[in-house]
Amino acid sequence: MMPEAGTSPAPSALAPAAPGQPNVLIVGARGGLGRALADVYRERGWTVQAVTRDRCDLADPAAVARLASELAGSEPPLELCVFPAGMSEAGYADEVPPAAFRRCLEVNFLAPVTLLSALATTTSCRRFVFVLSGAADFLIPGLTPYALSKRALRDYIEIVRLEGSFPECRILVVRPGAIETDFNRRTRVHGAYRLPQGSRPRSPRYVAERIYRAERAGRTSLVLSPLPILLGRLQALAPALIGRLIRWRLGPGRRR
């Protein structure tokens, strides 16, 4: 979800839910995985409250705070919050401006944390879904702003679980792997970096269906692409070896 420049419009009231219909908030529902999730939930009888960048600029802390405040007093109550929204900026650390890190942290980390805290403490919503990335588990040079923001969210959720914070909440963490969306096209690339080619992508509909089934089953983890987790563990156990392999792949200009 790439934020647009300018002042973010004020959030609108939640749509009315039909009697007996469960109510789900999908943050980042404009396209890709978010739109597929909205379709899946609507087809199964849910009332979908869609948050797009036209409604809330997630890179703007004030806009996120307004959205959280509106949701805290909203009716009908939410049963579930799904957060597929994300943005990506890429480039080597010495070519990426600090503002790029700030934007990724605002959208990928601080916005979901703000909404989780607000909904869990001021509403009856106790079920959440957050979409992570393999870049959070296996650090790849050039994806630093995106990877660090997703890793921050990953570690925050793990700390929440270790602390026993929000004890009545159930959080499903999703690692979907590559998805057929225009996310890479919308990535803001800085400097000479070139985005790597990922694995064969899955359709957004397939991933959305898997998320729906996992959440309904009460699961707390859905891993559709385990390789980055395995590589990340190897990276932690043998950093020198993995570092040499990565530097070799970077090319002569970055072999230092």
Buried (B, 14 or more C-beta within 10 A) or exposed (E): BBBEEEEBEEBEEBEEBEEEBBBBBBBBBBBBBBBBBBBBBBEEEBBBBBBBBEBBBBBBEEBBEBBBEBBEEBEBBBBBBBBBBBBBBBBBEEBBEEEBBBBBBBBBBBBBBBBBBBBBEEBEBBBBBBBBBBBBBBBBBBBBBBBBBBBBBBEBBEEBBEEEEBEEBBBBBBBBBBBBBEBBEEBBBBBEBEEEEEEEBBEBBBBBBBBBEBBEEEBEEBBBBEEBBEBBEEBEEEEEEBEEEBEEEEEEEBEE
